Amino acid sequence: MRTLIRDVRMFDGERTVAKADVTIEDGLITAVDPGTGPGPGPDADTGGPAGTVVDGTGRTLLPGLIDAHTHVLDGSLAQALRYGVTTELDMFCLPTLLARQRRLAAENDDVADLRSAGTLATAPGGHPTQLLEALAGTVLDGLGDTVIDSICDPAQAPAFVRARLAEGADYLKIVIDDGTVHGTRLPTMTPQTAAALTAAAHDAGLKVVAHAITASEAGTALDAGVDGLAHVWTDLPPGHPASQRLAERARARNVFVVTTLAYFEAVTAGHTPTADCARPGSPDNAAGALRTLRQAGVPLLAGTDATPFTPAHGTGMHRELRLLTEAGLGAEEALTAATSLPARHFGLTDRGRIAPGLRADLLLVDGDPTRDITAVSRIADVWRRGVRQTGPA
């Protein structure tokens, strides 16, 4: 079935085109006409009649959003897609659950697509084992054993990575977190173990993303050679010289950082309770770190740390985009952080932009989110692999 989206404003993942006609067929974008003339008829631009013509007047077409930090449970992927998130990058999923979610995403177009780290690497008793214990009797019921593999010695790194490959991990996540920001004390892996895991993962062709939420922990992750940080750090006040030095180190090593401002907002005292019983640093500190990273030229990827609690899948990304603009990013810059940038850094070469030959993962909204980021919530249509969805009620 061929679909023509006519006379639409288009943000292609990198820039905005005032008027375009976009054709999709068999799950792919097959044509993008910049719409500089009066516009072709429904037959002329596609080589045949369009089965469906969608009027894009007053609307904006975007690549499907990519959330670069989530945690998937049953129902998460369907909820994400309803709100225009067409791909989720999961940062920890229990093995039995992961297999089910992978099948769901592969076989169905009414849920978001999925990539995952599978089981993360943490020290025995380290983060997030305290959260798994806290969730006993809730959303983890029926998932079987929630005890996860851990690592305490650099010599275990190759075997740990092989086990993740056997699970089907798309990248490796390591945890460097001593509990300081959570208001507690937690075992954490040594710098030597972090470096050994990173080397073993790179040898296996996997990127490495580190959970690290203090400047010191982020520094350890950079020393280990990771490819990305799963959060901004939150223990330093805005403008602190140590933040600037750390951001410059990240830029020199071409390390990306996932933003997760919505997460830090959600779990800070006074906001909606979450499964994370942590007491993180101020959202102001997180926003300050983000501004320093941006000034240094570090690639920023929009991610929410979405869970079945809060931030929620889908709507959490809308909140993240608003927080990014409030922290100083332009609207187009924030949209790039949620589309082409995560696709580029996670090797998703078939999505994240609107161009012929790429997947037809698309979001159509009323209004212009390149000027008013809140328009991203005014969803008119969503396509996942070319299949048109019903938007949120």
N, C-alpha and C positions, 0 to 999 in steps of 0.2 A: 504494500500500500504506500503510495506516494503522498506526502503532505507538503504543502507550500504555505509558509508563513510570510505574509505579504506586508510591505510598507511598515516595517518594524524598526525601531531604534535598536541597535545591536552593540552590546559590549562583548567583544570577541575573546576576552580573557586577558587582553593587554591594552586595547584601545576601544574607543567608542566611535561607531559609524552612525550618522544621523538617520539614515534610512537604508534598509536592505530588504532583500527577498531571500529567504533561506528555504532550501528544499531538502527533505529527508526521505529516505527510502531504504528498506531492508536493514534498518538499524543504524544507518550511517547518514551523515550529512553529505549530500551529493552535489550541492551547488550553493554558492553564496554570491548573490548579485548585489553590488554596492548600492543599487537603486538610484543612480545619478540621473537617469532619464525618466520618462513617464512611467516606466515599469512594464515588464512583459505580461502578456496574457497568461492564463493558467497553463496553456499548452507549450508556450514558446521556450521557457527557460529550463524545462525538464526533459524535453524529448517526448513528451506524452502528456495526457491529461492528469492533473493532480486529483487524487482521490478525495483529498480534504484540503480546503483552503481556509486558513486561519487569518483573520484580520488583525494585524499588529498595530493599527493606528492608535497612538497614545500609549503604547506599551513598549517594554524593553525586553529583548531576548538576551539571555545570559547562558554561558556554559553551566551545566549542573554544578552545584556547590560541592566542594570536597572538604569534609571535616577531617583535619589532620590529627585529631586526638579524641578517640571515643573508647567506650567500653560497651560491648554488645551483649545483650541478653535477648531472650525471646521477645519479639515485638519491636525491638529497637530499629531494625532496618526498615520496616514498614512505616514507622512513625517518621523516620528521617526523610524518606522519599516524599511523603505528603507535604513536607515543607521545603522541597527543592534541593535537599542534600542527596545527590545521586551516587556518591561514593563515600564510604566511611573508612578511615584508617584506624583500625582498632589497635590499642596499645597493651592489651592483656585480656586474654580470653581462655577460660578453662578448656582443656583438650576435648572433652566430650561435647561441650557446647559448641566449640569452634567447628567441629566436623559438621554438625547440623546446620549452623549458620552459613557455612560455605556452600553446602548443597542448596540451601534456600536461595542464596544470591545467584548461584550459577543457573538454576532451573526456572527462576521466576523473574518477571520484569515489574512486579508490583512492590518490590523492596529495593533498597539501595544496594549497590555493589559493595564488596567487602575486600579489604586487605587486612592482614593481621600479623602481629608479633607472636601470637600464640602465648605460650607461657613465658613470662618475663624472668629475668635473671636477678635474683636477690639473695642476700645472706640468709642463713637459717634464722627464722624469727624476725626477718627484716620486713620493711614496708613492701607489699600491702597485707602481710599476713594478719596484722591486727584488724584490718577491715574485713577480711574473710571471716574471722571469728565473730566480729560484730554483726555480720549479716546472716549468721546462722539462724535458721527458722524463718527467713524472709525470701528474697528473690532467688537465693541459691538452692532452695528446697527442690529435690528431685534431680539435681545435677550430679549426684554421686559424690565421689571423694573430692573434697576441695583442698586437700593437702597438695602443695605444689613442689616441684623440684626446686632445690636451692643449691648454692655453690659457695664454698668456703676456702677454696684453694685454687691458685692459678693453674695448677696441673689438671684440674677438672674441666677447664674451658673447652677444649676440643670435643670432649664427649657431650658436654652440655649443648654445644651448638649443633652437633649431629642429631641430638634428640629433638631439637627445635625444627631442624630440617625434616625429620621424619614426621613431625606434626603438620608440616606444610607451611611453616612460618615464612612470611614475605620479607621480614627484616627482624632484627634482634633489638629488644628493649632491655636495658640494664638499669638497675635502681641504685643510686648513690644518695642515701637519705638517712641521716642519723637521728631524725625525729625532732631536731631543734625547732623547726617551724611548726611542728605539730604540738609543741608543748610537752614533749615526752622524750624518752631515750630509746632508740632502736638500734639493733645491730645493723651494721652496713658493710658492704664489701670493701676490701682494701683497694688502694690504687693499683696494686699489682694485679689483682684479680680483674679489675675493670679493664686494664690494658690487655691482659691475656684474652679475655672474652672478645674485645674489639678486634684483636688480631685474628683470632680464630674465625670470627664472623666474616671479616673481610676476605680471609682465605677461601671461605665458602661462598663468596659472592653476595653476602648480605650487608646491607647498610645497618648502622648501629645508632639507635636513638637512646639518649640517657634521661631518665627521670632524675632531676637535680634541682632543688628549689632554694638553695642558698648560694651565694656567690662562691663560697669555698667549694661546695659540691660541684657546681658548674665548672670551676677551675680544674677539679680532679677529672671530670668528664673530658674536658678539652685536652688535658695531658694524656688521657687514654687514647685519644685519636678518634673520638666518635664523630659521626656525620651530622648529628642534630641533637638539640635539646628539646625535651618534651614540654617544657615550661619556661617562662621567664623566672628569674630569681626574685625573691620577695623580702629579703632580710635587710636590704640597704635602702636608705631614704633616697628620694629622687635627687639626681645630680651628684651623687657620691662619686669621688674620684675613682674608687675601686670598681664601680660599675663601668665607667668609661674604659678603664684598662682592660677589663674582662671582655667588653664588647669589641674592642679593637683586636683582642686575641681571637675571638670567634670569627671576626671578619677575615683576618689573615689566614685562618685555616679553612675558610669557605664553609663554615658550620651554619646550618639553618636553625632557627628557633621557632617552636610552636607557641602561640601567644597565650591561650587559655585564660584570658582576663575574666571571662564569664565564670570559670571555675573559682577563681580567687574571690570574686564577688559573692558567689553562692555560699561558700563555706566559711566566710568571715562572720564573726559573731554579729547577730542582729538580722541576718538574712535567713532564708528558708533553710531548715535543717536538711542535712544530706546524710547519706550512708558514711561519708568521710567524717569521722569524729575528730578530725584534726582542727587545730587552731592556727591557720596559716597567717602569714604576714599581711599587712594592709594592702588592699587593692590599689591604693595610691602608690605604694612601693612597686607593685607589679607594673602599673602604668608608667612609672618613672623609668624602670628598667627597659621597658619597651621603647620609650622615646630615645633612650641612650643607644639601644641597639639599632634603631632606625637611623639615627644620626651617623652611626658608624658604618652604615651600609650593609648590615647583616640581613640576609633574607628572612622575612617574617612570614610564617605560614599560619593561617587562621585555623584554630582548633579550640575545642570547648571542654574536653574531658567529660563529655556527655555520659550519663549513666541513666538507669531507670528512675532515678530520683531527680536531681537537678545539678547542673544544667541538663535540660531535657534534649533528647535527640531531635534534630530539626530546628525547633524554636531556639535552642541554645545557640545555634549558629547565627540566627538573626540578631540575638543579643550581642554575640561576640563582635559582629560587624559594627554594630552601633558603638560598642565600647572602644573599638579600634579607632573609629573616627573621632570619638571624644578624646582619645589619647593623642590625636594629632595627625593620623593618617588621612589622606584625601579619600573620597568615596571610591574612586577608581582604583586607588592603591589598595584599599581594603578588599575590594572585589577580586583584584589580582591575587591577593593573599589567600583567597578562598577558591581559586579556580586554577589558573595556569601555573602558579608557583608550586603548590603541593604536587600537582601532576609532574612537573619537571623534576623536583627533588626526590620523588618516590618512583621515578621511572615509568610513570603512566603515560606513555607516549601517544595513546589513542584517545585521550580526553583532556579536559581542562581548557580547551579553546573551541571556537566555532570556525571550522575550516573544512573544506571538502576532504572526505576520506576518514574523518574522525567519527567516533561514536556519537550518535544522536542522543546524548545526555544533555537536556536543555531545560531551562527554566524561563517561563514567560511571566512577567509581572506588569501590573498596571502602574503607570508613572515612570519616573526616571531615577533609579537608584544610583546612577553616576553623579547625581546632584543631591539627592536626598536618600540616604542609605536606608531609611525606614521603609522605602517603597519595596524593598526586597521581600517584605512580609505580605505584600498585596498580590498574592499568587493567582494568576489566571490559568496557567497550564504547566504541567511537568511532563517531560518525556524521558523515559529511561530505556536506552537501547532502541530508540525509535517508537516505543510504545507509549501512547498518550495515557496519562493518569488522571484520576480525579483528585483535585486539590483538596486542602483541608476544608472542613465544613465551616 
